[in-house]
Amino acid sequence: MRIAILSDIHGNADALTAVLDDLARRSVDATVCLGDHLSGPLEARRTADMLMASPISCIAGNHDRALVTTPRSEMGLSDGHAYDQLSGAHIAWLKGLPASLSVGPVIAWHGTPASDAEYWLETVEGGRMRLAERDVVETRAQTSWSVGPTSLLLCGHTHMPRVVRLKSGAIVVNPGSVGLQGYTDDAPLHIMQVGAPEARYAIAERRRAGWAVVHYAVPYDTTNVVRLAREAGRLEWASALESGWIA
């Protein structure tokens, strides 16, 4: 079993195109996307059209949930920009996305089993994200799903590519972000920076000894998305898209 894992596209259709082109050269049995598909100052409509026409199994992230539950007048800049591009069909697609996905030994969430807005593998400290302590990761892993030593648990949300093994033998994989390699958040205030602009995804392959996970960093021309971010007045997005750093 080989599964491609995508997450956090954030309306970056150019990055998604690059990832799908790269993925087309590799053999996988299924592709999943772990949420936050559209929110941002980029191309939400184009991204939604691509995903709706694809066989990718998508689940909802916290921003996808916000796009269908928050009044437009109360949306933040990223959600509001995306919402204004979407049609009724796009909103209906978002409303139909499940909060989790389970296929055999593979279980997927956007954040943690408890919350799509919670970091699983990271802890915020001093305005930066770092790898969470083992007991914290284990506590956040508690779920009503049956998790065994061969389970592959998937999460996104933090945009940081990671693989962490639990005491049970199961592994937690974050593929990183397809569309945004740096951001700021205010709950609490902190910065995430990958340090490189390439689009990220992962492939997990089940082997006799366990899951083999490979992370991919796919280069693409960022000219268009940097321009869109600047035109929207989102200079922090432009910096992250261009360099993977928040200037």
C-alpha positions as CSV (number, residue, x, y, z in Angstrom):
1,M,0.0,0.0,0.0
2,R,1.4,3.4,-1.0
3,I,-0.4,6.6,-0.1
4,A,0.3,10.1,-1.1
5,I,-0.3,12.7,1.7
6,L,-1.0,16.4,1.0
7,S,-2.1,19.1,3.3
8,D,-2.5,22.9,3.7
9,I,-2.8,24.0,0.1
10,H,-4.2,27.4,1.2
11,G,-5.4,28.4,-2.3
12,N,-2.0,28.0,-3.9
13,A,-3.0,26.4,-7.2
14,D,0.4,26.7,-8.7
15,A,2.0,24.7,-5.9
16,L,-0.8,22.1,-6.1
17,T,-0.2,21.8,-9.9
18,A,3.5,21.2,-9.3
19,V,2.8,18.6,-6.6
20,L,0.3,16.7,-8.7
21,D,2.7,16.8,-11.7
22,D,5.4,15.4,-9.5
23,L,3.1,12.8,-8.1
24,A,2.0,11.7,-11.5
25,R,5.5,10.3,-12.0
26,R,5.2,8.0,-8.9
27,S,2.9,5.0,-8.3
28,V,0.5,5.4,-5.4
29,D,-2.7,3.6,-4.5
30,A,-4.5,6.6,-3.0
31,T,-4.0,10.3,-2.3
32,V,-5.4,12.2,0.7
33,C,-5.4,15.9,1.5
34,L,-5.6,16.8,5.2
35,G,-7.4,20.1,5.0
36,D,-7.0,23.9,4.8
37,H,-7.4,23.8,1.1
38,L,-8.5,27.3,0.1
39,S,-8.0,30.0,2.8
40,G,-5.5,32.7,1.7
41,P,-5.0,35.7,-0.6
42,L,-4.4,33.5,-3.7
43,E,-6.6,31.4,-6.0
44,A,-9.3,29.6,-3.9
45,R,-11.7,29.1,-6.8
46,R,-9.0,27.6,-9.0
47,T,-7.8,25.3,-6.2
48,A,-11.3,24.2,-5.4
49,D,-12.1,23.4,-9.0
50,M,-8.9,21.3,-9.2
51,L,-9.7,19.3,-6.1
52,M,-13.3,18.8,-6.9
53,A,-12.4,17.3,-10.3
54,S,-9.7,15.0,-8.8
55,P,-10.0,11.6,-7.0
56,I,-8.2,13.0,-4.0
57,S,-9.9,12.1,-0.7
58,C,-10.1,15.4,1.3
59,I,-10.9,16.1,4.9
60,A,-11.8,19.5,6.5
61,G,-9.3,21.7,8.3
62,N,-10.0,24.5,10.7
63,H,-10.0,27.1,7.9
64,D,-12.4,24.9,5.8
65,R,-14.7,24.7,8.7
66,A,-14.5,28.5,9.2
67,L,-15.4,29.1,5.6
68,V,-18.8,27.4,6.1
69,T,-19.6,28.3,9.7
70,T,-18.3,31.9,10.2
71,P,-20.3,34.9,9.0
72,R,-18.5,36.8,6.2
73,S,-18.4,39.9,8.4
74,E,-16.4,38.1,11.1
75,M,-13.9,36.3,8.9
76,G,-10.2,37.1,9.0
77,L,-8.4,38.3,5.9
78,S,-7.4,34.9,4.6
79,D,-10.8,33.3,5.0
80,G,-12.6,36.4,3.7
81,H,-10.4,36.6,0.6
82,A,-11.1,32.9,-0.2
83,Y,-14.8,33.1,0.5
84,D,-15.3,35.9,-1.9
85,Q,-14.0,33.7,-4.8
86,L,-16.2,30.7,-4.1
87,S,-19.5,29.7,-5.6
88,G,-22.4,27.8,-4.0
89,A,-21.0,24.5,-5.4
90,H,-17.6,25.2,-3.8
91,I,-19.3,25.9,-0.4
92,A,-21.4,22.7,-0.7
93,W,-18.2,20.7,-1.4
94,L,-16.6,22.2,1.7
95,K,-19.6,21.4,3.8
96,G,-19.4,17.8,2.7
97,L,-15.9,17.2,3.8
98,P,-15.5,14.8,6.7
99,A,-13.5,15.8,9.8
100,S,-11.5,12.6,9.7
101,L,-10.8,9.6,7.4
102,S,-10.1,6.0,8.2
103,V,-9.0,3.4,5.6
104,G,-7.6,0.2,7.1
105,P,-4.5,1.1,9.2
106,V,-4.5,4.7,8.0
107,I,-6.4,7.4,10.0
108,A,-6.3,11.1,9.1
109,W,-7.1,14.3,10.9
110,H,-6.2,17.9,10.2
111,G,-4.9,18.8,13.7
112,T,-5.3,16.1,16.4
113,P,-8.0,13.5,17.0
114,A,-9.6,16.0,19.5
115,S,-9.4,19.2,17.5
116,D,-8.7,20.5,14.0
117,A,-7.2,23.6,15.6
118,E,-4.7,21.9,17.9
119,Y,-1.0,21.2,17.1
120,W,-0.1,17.6,17.5
121,L,3.6,17.3,17.1
122,E,4.7,20.8,18.0
123,T,4.6,23.1,21.0
124,V,4.7,26.9,20.8
125,E,7.4,28.4,23.0
126,G,8.9,31.9,22.9
127,G,7.0,32.8,19.7
128,R,8.3,29.8,17.8
129,M,7.2,26.2,17.2
130,R,9.4,23.3,18.3
131,L,8.9,19.6,18.5
132,A,6.6,18.7,21.4
133,E,7.8,16.5,24.3
134,R,7.0,12.8,24.0
135,D,4.4,12.7,26.7
136,V,2.6,15.7,25.1
137,V,2.5,14.0,21.7
138,E,1.2,10.8,23.4
139,T,-1.5,12.6,25.2
140,R,-2.7,14.3,22.1
141,A,-2.7,11.0,20.3
142,Q,-5.5,9.6,22.5
143,T,-8.4,8.7,20.2
144,S,-11.5,6.6,20.1
145,W,-10.2,5.0,16.9
146,S,-8.4,1.6,17.2
147,V,-4.7,2.4,16.9
148,G,-2.1,-0.4,16.8
149,P,1.6,-0.9,16.1
150,T,1.0,-0.8,12.3
151,S,-1.2,2.3,12.3
152,L,-0.3,5.3,10.1
153,L,-1.7,8.4,11.7
154,L,-1.8,11.6,9.5
155,C,-2.0,15.2,10.5
156,G,-1.3,18.6,9.0
157,H,-2.1,22.1,10.4
158,T,1.4,23.2,11.4
159,H,2.9,23.0,7.9
160,M,6.0,21.3,9.3
161,P,7.1,18.0,7.8
162,R,7.6,15.5,10.6
163,V,7.5,11.7,11.4
164,V,7.1,10.8,15.1
165,R,6.8,7.2,16.4
166,L,4.4,6.6,19.3
167,K,5.0,4.1,22.2
168,S,2.4,1.8,20.5
169,G,4.5,1.5,17.4
170,A,2.2,3.6,15.3
171,I,3.7,6.6,13.5
172,V,2.3,10.1,13.1
173,V,3.2,11.8,9.8
174,N,2.8,15.5,8.9
175,P,3.6,15.9,5.2
176,G,4.1,19.7,5.5
177,S,2.3,22.2,3.4
178,V,1.7,22.2,-0.3
179,G,1.1,25.9,-0.5
180,L,2.6,27.9,2.3
181,Q,6.0,27.5,4.0
182,G,5.7,30.2,6.6
183,Y,3.0,31.9,8.6
184,T,2.2,33.9,11.7
185,D,-0.6,33.0,14.2
186,D,-1.9,34.9,17.2
187,A,-3.3,32.1,19.4
188,P,-0.7,32.5,21.0
189,L,1.4,34.8,18.8
190,H,4.1,32.7,17.0
191,I,5.8,32.2,13.7
192,M,6.2,29.1,11.6
193,Q,9.0,29.1,9.0
194,V,10.2,26.1,7.0
195,G,13.0,28.1,5.5
196,A,12.5,27.0,1.8
197,P,9.7,27.8,-0.6
198,E,9.2,24.4,-2.2
199,A,5.8,22.7,-2.2
200,R,5.8,19.8,0.3
201,Y,4.1,16.4,0.3
202,A,4.9,12.9,1.5
203,I,4.4,9.3,0.4
204,A,4.0,6.5,2.9
205,E,4.6,2.9,1.8
206,R,3.6,-0.1,4.0
207,R,6.4,-2.7,4.1
208,R,7.0,-5.8,6.1
209,A,8.9,-4.0,8.8
210,G,6.6,-1.0,9.0
211,W,5.8,2.2,7.2
212,A,8.5,3.9,5.0
213,V,7.9,7.6,4.7
214,V,9.5,9.9,2.2
215,H,9.0,13.7,2.2
216,Y,9.2,15.6,-1.1
217,A,10.1,19.3,-1.7
218,V,8.9,20.3,-5.1
219,P,10.2,23.5,-6.7
220,Y,7.7,25.7,-8.7
221,D,7.7,29.2,-10.1
222,T,6.4,31.4,-7.2
223,T,6.2,34.6,-9.3
224,N,2.4,34.5,-9.7
225,V,1.5,33.7,-6.1
226,V,4.0,36.2,-4.7
227,R,2.4,38.9,-6.9
228,L,-1.1,37.9,-5.8
229,A,-0.1,38.1,-2.1
230,R,1.5,41.5,-2.6
231,E,-1.6,42.8,-4.5
232,A,-3.7,41.7,-1.6
233,G,-1.5,43.6,0.9
234,R,-0.2,40.4,2.5
235,L,3.5,41.0,2.6
236,E,4.1,38.2,5.1
237,W,2.5,35.8,2.7
238,A,4.7,37.1,-0.1
239,S,7.8,36.6,1.9
240,A,6.9,33.1,3.0
241,L,5.9,32.1,-0.6
242,E,9.1,33.5,-2.1
243,S,11.6,32.3,0.5
244,G,10.0,30.1,3.2
245,W,10.8,32.8,5.8
246,I,8.7,35.5,7.3
247,A,10.6,38.8,6.6
